[in-house]
Amino acid sequence: MSEIKKELVLIPKSEKYIQYMLVVIMKLPRTEKFNIGNEYKLSMYKMLENILMLSKVSDDEKLKYINKIDARTKYTKNFFKNNV
């Protein structure tokens, strides 16, 4: 049971991150909000999908999904630095 609880900690943290990024997107200038916002939302929802998949895949595949989540997080952070 404690192993499941450890995995589920990632879900609320990612939801807070997504909420934070959506607030940041809303503060962007109107001309940039649509293009950059769509890119962010797509990336964040893919990240959330991978987080939810962690509880459904075998232990052998979990590292693959953790790496995908990490890559998505780094991608959105770097994308934001370079475009805003």
Secondary structure, 3 states (H helix, E strand, C coil): CHHHHHHHCHHHHHHHHHHHHHHHHHCCCHHHHHHHHHHHHHHHHHHHHHHHHHCCCCHHHHHHHHHHHHHHHHHHHHHHHHHC
